[in-house]
Amino acid sequence: MNFRESLLTALSALFANKLRALLTMLGIIIGVAAVITMIAIGEGAQKAVIERIQSLGSNLLFISPGAQRGGGMVVVQFGTSVRLKNSDAQAILARVEAVEAVVPEFSRNAQVKYGNRNWSARIVGTTPEYETVRNFGVVAGRYFTHSEERGVAKVCVLGYNVVENLFPDSDPLGKTIRIAGQSFEVIGILESKGQSGWQNPDDQIIIPLSTAQRRMFGVDYLSQITAKVLDDKLMYKAFLDIERILRREHKLREDQDNDFTIRNQADIITTFQETQQTFTFLLAGIAAVSLLVGGIGIMNIMIVSVTERTKEIGIRKAIGARRRDIMWQFLIESVVMSVVGGCIGIATGVVASYLITTYGNLTPLISINSIVVSFIFASLVGVFFGMYPAWKAAMANVIDALRYE
């Protein structure tokens, strides 16, 4: 019996029990489809967020309070020296020659209300340079001015989602909203940026820094400082100068670690990629369990098939079939179910990814590698879980098989 004959025999056996074969392949189909879809969603989300981060510019340094530990973790210790102050931002701008602009920020979530509508948004207190340094332009209205920032003006610029939820049918410009119980005049609308990792920039409201610190939240420290460097080539020099100045401002001794963290875009992208890959592999691993369940289903059905066809096995052996011929026949049958199930699963995963693109907010990125790996894994599942039933069929005794009823 050659390979072609074994393949035709395996296919005829599967077609004789079409419904049973389809139900057996269901675990493989679901597993492969889930793996491809999960990886596509993960890689698509990762690409989208990285593009948004890169759109902010490659010459930005982000200074945040807290000492950095291994694995990219930032540990914030309580105390006066751990907090970034307005004077830190002023010192960086005045003393670091490689820095073109500095944007201090203080942010906190708060409830926003207009009429009978409520929305929870991230309130960002900052300076007018936020528009150009962080690349958050307005599509209508304007940003607040330096005089308004110095005068602690109660004006605000709304993100796209905030406008959609508070003003679905009207123009917000010139209207008065209440942020944490205080009245603010809407003077601008931010351009839409879309979801970016764990934060949505469309769910933010920009107000003057002095207003956020003095009138809104009663603080004298910052959540973050963003420094725009003159040129990409000066990034390392700017990093060292900022570190030196902040250590001096915070009166840190030589034997003390930094109580602040300085990161550039590359660091943020690397950290996000590592986090995203972890979640993607976790989801893909959970989906891959379906493949193993499908493999167990194949083994179960193949054992049943061997039992049902014991007499057929005895007749084949009696007319000259060798053990390896019998083994190949049942092994090929198992692999065919896995391969066919894998192909259907691949098609299902691709279709599911496109449906998510059409009806969802995500844009999955289908990877050729995930398709190839899923197909190979599905084939190996068929070989692994089909080996024992095939071996059992090959080792059947001729006399006992012929007598089997």
C-alpha positions in Angstrom: 0.0 0.0 0.0 1.6 3.3 -1.1 1.0 6.8 0.3 -1.6 7.7 -2.3 -3.7 4.6 -1.6 -3.4 5.2 2.2 -4.5 8.8 1.6 -7.5 7.8 -0.5 -8.5 5.1 2.1 -8.3 7.7 4.9 -10.4 10.2 3.0 -13.0 7.6 2.2 -13.3 6.7 5.8 -13.7 10.3 6.8 -16.4 11.0 4.1 -18.2 7.9 5.4 -18.6 9.7 8.7 -18.8 13.3 7.7 -20.6 14.7 10.8 -18.4 12.9 13.2 -15.2 14.1 11.4 -16.5 17.7 11.4 -17.3 17.6 15.1 -13.9 16.1 15.8 -12.2 18.9 13.8 -14.1 21.6 15.6 -11.6 21.9 18.4 -8.8 22.3 15.9 -10.8 24.9 13.9 -11.6 27.0 17.0 -8.1 26.8 18.3 -6.4 27.9 15.1 -8.9 30.6 14.5 -8.6 31.9 18.0 -4.7 31.9 17.9 -4.7 33.8 14.6 -7.3 36.3 15.7 -5.7 37.0 19.1 -2.3 37.5 17.6 -3.7 39.8 14.8 -5.5 41.9 17.4 -2.4 42.2 19.6 -0.1 43.1 16.8 -2.6 45.5 15.3 -3.1 47.3 18.6 0.7 47.4 19.1 1.3 48.9 15.7 -1.4 51.5 16.1 -0.1 52.7 19.5 3.5 52.8 18.3 2.5 55.0 15.4 0.7 57.3 17.7 3.6 57.6 20.0 6.0 58.2 17.2 3.7 60.9 15.8 4.4 62.9 18.9 8.0 63.3 17.7 11.3 61.5 18.2 13.0 64.3 20.1 11.0 64.3 23.3 12.2 63.5 26.8 9.6 62.6 29.5 10.5 63.3 33.2 8.3 61.7 35.8 8.6 61.4 39.6 9.8 58.2 41.1 12.9 56.0 40.8 13.1 53.4 38.0 13.7 49.8 39.0 14.3 46.7 36.9 11.9 45.7 34.3 10.9 49.3 33.5 9.0 49.7 36.7 8.8 53.2 38.2 8.6 53.2 42.0 7.3 56.4 43.6 8.5 57.1 47.1 6.5 59.6 49.2 8.3 62.7 50.3 8.9 66.3 49.2 12.0 65.5 47.1 10.2 62.8 45.0 7.8 65.3 43.5 8.5 67.4 40.5 7.9 71.1 41.0 7.3 74.0 38.6 10.9 75.2 39.5 12.2 71.9 38.1 10.7 72.7 34.7 11.9 76.3 34.8 15.5 75.1 35.7 15.5 72.7 32.8 14.4 75.3 30.3 16.9 77.9 31.6 20.0 75.7 32.0 19.8 73.0 29.4 21.0 74.4 26.1 19.9 71.4 24.1 16.3 71.8 25.2 14.0 74.0 23.0 10.8 73.9 25.0 9.5 72.5 28.3 5.9 71.5 29.1 5.0 71.0 32.8 1.8 68.9 33.4 -0.4 68.1 36.3 -3.3 65.6 35.5 -6.1 64.1 37.4 -9.5 62.5 36.6 -12.6 64.5 37.4 -16.3 64.6 36.6 -17.4 67.0 33.9 -21.0 68.2 33.5 -23.0 70.2 31.0 -26.7 70.5 31.4 -28.0 67.1 32.3 -25.0 65.3 30.8 -22.0 63.9 32.8 -18.7 62.5 31.7 -15.5 61.4 33.4 -12.4 62.9 31.8 -8.7 63.3 32.4 -8.0 67.0 33.3 -4.6 68.1 32.2 -3.2 71.4 33.5 -0.4 72.6 31.4 1.0 75.6 29.4 0.3 76.8 25.9 3.4 75.0 24.6 1.5 71.7 25.0 -0.1 72.2 21.6 3.2 72.2 19.7 5.4 70.1 21.9 2.9 67.2 22.4 1.4 67.7 18.9 -2.2 68.2 20.1 -3.6 70.7 17.7 -7.1 72.2 17.8 -9.7 71.7 15.0 -11.9 74.5 16.2 -11.4 77.5 18.5 -8.0 78.1 20.1 -5.6 77.2 23.0 -5.4 79.4 26.0 -2.6 82.1 26.1 0.3 82.8 28.4 -1.6 85.7 29.9 -4.6 83.4 30.6 -2.3 80.9 32.2 -0.7 83.6 34.4 -4.1 85.0 35.3 -5.4 81.6 36.4 -8.2 81.8 33.9 -11.0 79.2 33.9 -10.9 78.3 30.3 -10.6 74.8 28.7 -10.0 72.9 25.5 -12.0 69.7 25.1 -11.0 66.3 23.7 -13.1 64.8 20.9 -14.8 62.2 23.1 -15.8 64.8 25.7 -17.4 66.9 22.9 -19.2 63.9 21.6 -20.7 63.0 25.0 -21.4 66.5 26.4 -22.4 68.3 23.1 -23.8 65.6 20.7 -26.0 68.1 18.9 -24.5 71.5 19.5 -21.4 73.6 19.2 -19.4 73.7 22.5 -17.4 76.8 21.7 -18.3 79.6 24.1 -20.4 77.3 26.3 -19.8 76.9 30.1 -19.2 73.5 31.6 -18.5 72.4 35.1 -15.4 70.5 36.0 -15.4 69.1 39.5 -18.0 71.7 40.4 -16.2 74.7 38.9 -17.3 76.6 35.8 -15.1 76.7 32.8 -15.5 78.4 29.4 -14.9 76.1 26.3 -12.5 77.9 24.0 -11.3 75.1 21.7 -11.7 71.5 20.5 -8.7 69.1 20.2 -8.2 67.0 17.1 -9.1 63.3 17.5 -6.1 61.1 18.3 -7.8 57.7 19.0 -7.2 55.2 21.7 -3.5 55.0 22.8 -2.7 52.1 25.1 -4.2 52.5 28.5 -5.1 56.1 28.0 -7.4 57.8 25.5 -6.2 61.2 24.5 -9.7 62.1 23.2 -11.0 61.8 26.8 -8.9 64.7 28.1 -9.6 68.4 28.9 -6.7 70.9 28.7 -6.7 73.8 31.2 -4.1 76.3 32.3 -1.5 74.8 34.7 -2.0 77.6 37.3 -5.7 77.0 37.3 -5.3 73.2 37.8 -2.8 73.7 40.7 -4.4 76.6 42.5 -8.1 76.6 41.8 -8.9 73.0 41.0 -6.7 70.6 43.0 -4.7 72.7 45.4 -1.3 71.2 44.6 2.2 72.7 44.0 3.7 69.7 42.2 3.7 68.2 38.7 2.7 64.8 37.3 5.2 65.0 34.4 7.6 67.3 32.5 8.1 67.0 28.8 11.2 68.4 27.3 11.6 69.0 23.5 15.2 68.7 22.4 16.6 70.8 19.6 17.9 67.8 17.6 17.8 64.0 17.7 21.6 64.0 17.9 21.5 66.0 21.2 19.2 63.6 23.0 21.9 61.9 25.1 23.5 65.3 26.0 20.1 66.7 27.0 19.4 63.5 29.1 22.6 63.9 31.1 22.1 67.7 31.6 18.6 67.2 32.8 19.7 64.5 35.1 22.4 66.7 36.5 20.2 69.7 37.0 17.4 67.7 38.7 19.7 66.0 41.1 21.0 69.4 42.1 17.5 70.8 42.4 16.5 67.8 44.6 19.7 68.1 46.6 20.6 64.4 46.1 24.0 63.1 47.3 26.3 61.2 45.0 25.4 57.9 46.8 21.7 58.4 46.3 19.7 57.1 43.4 17.6 59.4 41.2 14.1 60.1 42.6 12.9 60.8 39.1 12.8 58.9 35.8 13.8 60.3 32.4 12.5 58.4 29.3 12.5 59.0 25.6 10.1 57.8 22.9 12.2 54.7 22.3 12.0 53.7 26.0 8.3 54.1 26.0 7.8 52.1 22.8 10.1 49.3 24.0 8.2 49.1 27.3 4.9 49.0 25.6 6.0 46.4 23.1 7.2 44.1 25.9 3.9 44.6 27.8 1.8 44.1 24.7 3.7 41.0 23.6 3.2 39.5 27.0 -0.6 39.9 26.8 -0.6 38.7 23.2 1.3 35.5 24.1 -1.0 35.0 27.1 -4.1 35.3 24.9 -2.6 33.1 22.2 -1.6 30.5 24.8 -5.1 30.4 26.2 -6.4 30.0 22.6 -3.9 27.2 22.0 -5.5 25.1 24.7 -8.3 24.6 22.2 -5.8 22.9 19.9 -4.8 20.5 22.6 -8.5 19.8 23.4 -9.0 19.2 19.7 -6.1 16.8 19.6 -7.6 14.8 22.5 -10.8 14.7 20.5 -9.0 13.3 17.5 -7.3 10.7 19.6 -10.7 9.7 21.1 -12.4 9.4 17.8 -9.5 7.5 16.2 -9.5 5.0 19.0 -13.2 4.5 18.5 -12.6 4.2 14.7 -9.9 1.5 15.3 -12.3 -0.4 17.5 -15.2 -0.2 15.0 -12.9 -1.3 12.1 -11.1 -4.1 13.9 -12.5 -6.7 11.5 -11.5 -4.6 8.5 -7.9 -4.4 10.0 -7.9 -8.2 10.3 -9.0 -8.7 6.7 -6.3 -6.2 5.5 -3.6 -8.1 7.4 -4.9 -11.4 6.2 -4.5 -10.4 2.5 -1.0 -9.1 3.0 -1.1 -5.6 4.6 1.9 -5.0 6.8 1.9 -3.3 10.2 3.3 -0.1 8.8 0.6 0.0 6.1 -2.1 -0.2 8.8 -0.3 2.4 10.9 0.1 4.8 7.9 -3.6 4.4 7.1 -4.8 5.5 10.5 -2.0 8.1 11.0 -2.8 9.7 7.7 -6.5 9.8 8.6 -5.7 11.6 11.9 -3.3 14.1 10.1 -5.9 14.8 7.4 -8.5 15.8 10.0 -6.0 18.1 11.7 -4.8 19.7 8.5 -8.3 20.2 7.1 -9.4 21.6 10.5 -6.3 23.8 10.5 -7.1 25.2 7.0 -10.7 25.9 8.0 -9.5 27.5 11.2 -7.0 29.7 9.3 -9.8 30.9 7.0 -12.1 31.5 10.0 -9.4 33.5 11.8 -8.7 35.7 8.8 -12.5 36.3 8.3 -12.9 37.1 12.0 -10.0 39.6 11.9 -11.6 41.4 8.9 -15.0 41.5 10.7 -13.3 43.1 13.7 -11.8 45.7 11.3 -15.2 46.3 9.7 -17.4 46.5 12.8 -14.9 47.3 15.6 -12.5 50.1 16.4 -9.4 47.9 16.2 -7.4 47.2 13.1 -5.9 43.7 13.5 -2.7 42.9 11.7 -2.7 39.4 10.3 0.8 37.8 10.6 2.0 35.3 8.1 4.1 33.8 10.8 1.0 33.2 13.0 -0.7 31.4 10.1 2.3 29.2 9.4 2.9 28.4 13.0 -0.8 27.6 13.6 -0.8 25.3 10.5 2.3 23.4 11.6 1.1 23.1 15.2 -2.3 21.7 14.0 -0.4 19.2 11.8 1.8 18.1 14.7 -1.3 17.7 16.9 -2.7 15.3 14.3 0.6 13.3 14.3 1.0 13.3 18.1 -2.5 12.4 19.0 -3.0 10.0 16.1 0.2 8.0 16.8 -1.3 5.8 19.6 -4.5 4.8 17.8 -2.5 4.1 14.6 0.0 2.0 16.7 -2.9 0.1 18.4 -4.4 -0.7 15.0 -1.0 -1.9 13.6 -0.4 -4.2 16.5 -3.8 -5.9 16.4 -3.6 -9.7 16.2 -4.9 -11.1 12.8 -6.9 -14.0 14.4 -8.4 -11.9 17.1 -9.3 -9.1 14.6 -11.0 -11.6 12.2 -13.0 -13.1 15.1 -14.1 -9.6 16.4 -17.8 -8.9 16.2 
